[in-house]
Amino acid sequence: MVFPGQGAQKAGMGEAWRDTESWALVAEISEYTGVDVEELLLKADDETLRRTDLAQIAVFTIEVLAHREAAAAGLLGGVVACAGHSLGEYTALHAAGAVPLAETARLVAARGRAMRACAERSPGTMAAVVRLGPETVEALVGRVQEEGGQEDGGQVWIANVNAPGAIVLSGTAEAVDRLAELAVESEGKVIRLAVGGAFHSPLMAAAADELREALAAVRFAPEHTPVVANVDARSYATGEHWRDLELTQLTSPVRWEESVRTLAGELGCVRFVELGPGRQLTGMIRRIADGALTVPVESAAALAKLTTPEA
C-alpha cells in the first residue's frame, strides 16, 4: 500500500467518497484536528487547499477513506508492506497499525501547522528538475551552494528523488533561480512548484523543533506491518524508530525511488495499491519497478470497478 503526499489535493475531491460508509470518519477527523474537514473536501477552492496545514489534513483524510473502503471491499489481502510520500508516510503508519487514527490525525495537523509557520519565518520554494541525471543535479547544487555560501544565494538542496529523471529541489527563491540558470547551460530545465515553502530541507529545522513535542505524545505500536521510511529507504516494523525518522524527514530528502526499489526488491512486492487522490505515485512506480502491477484507488467508483466481478 502506498499513499501520496501534499500536492495530490484538488478542489472537490471529497465528492468521490461522499456516499461511502467511511464518510463518517470525516466528522471524526474534524474533531481530532479542530478543522471542518467536510468543508475542505467538498467546498474549498484550490487556493485554500494550497495552504500547507489544510492541504495535509485534506489529503490525509481522503487516504484514510480510500484505505477503509478498500479494506472493506477485500482489496487489501496479503499486504506485505506500506510506504507513503512525505505526508503519506503518516497514513502509511496508520494503515500499518503503528498509530491509531486519532493520534495520527492530531500529528498530521501539528505537522502542517509547524511547516506552515516555519515557511512563513523562512520563506522558500521547491522546483522540479527535468532532463538532468542525479549526478548532474548534485553537481549543480554543490556549485550554487559554493557560490552563495550560507546566505540566501547558496541555500538550495535536493528535496525529493522521485523516479529516474524526476528530482525536486528545495531552497530560497534566489538559490533556486540561480540553479535554474545553470540547468539551462546543461540542457536541463527547472520548473517552479506551487508549494508553500522549502520542504524537506534545512530551512524546515524550526518545524522539526515544533513537531518534536507532538511526536513525544504519540504511542507507536511495538510491532506493525513494515513501513519503508522516506529518509533512508529502509523497512521498519517496530515503533521505536519513528519519532526520530519523522523529525529527520522534515529536513531531509524523500528517497522515493529507493523506497520503491526496497518494496519491489528486498520485500518482494509485486502489486502496488495507491490509496488517495490522483495517480502520482502510480506513474513514478511504473518508471522504477519493471513489471510491477499498479492499482490506483482514487475514488469509490474506481474501487467498485476493481472489486466487482465482470458479468
Beta strands, then each sheet from edge to edge (+ up, - down):
strand 1: 2-3
strand 2: 83-84
strand 3: 125-130
strand 4: 156-163
strand 5: 166-171
strand 6: 189-192
strand 7: 223-228
strand 8: 235-238
strand 9: 271-275
strand 10: 293-297
sheet 1: 1+ 2+
sheet 2: 4+ 5- 3+ 6-
sheet 3: 7+ 8-
sheet 4: 9+ 10+
end
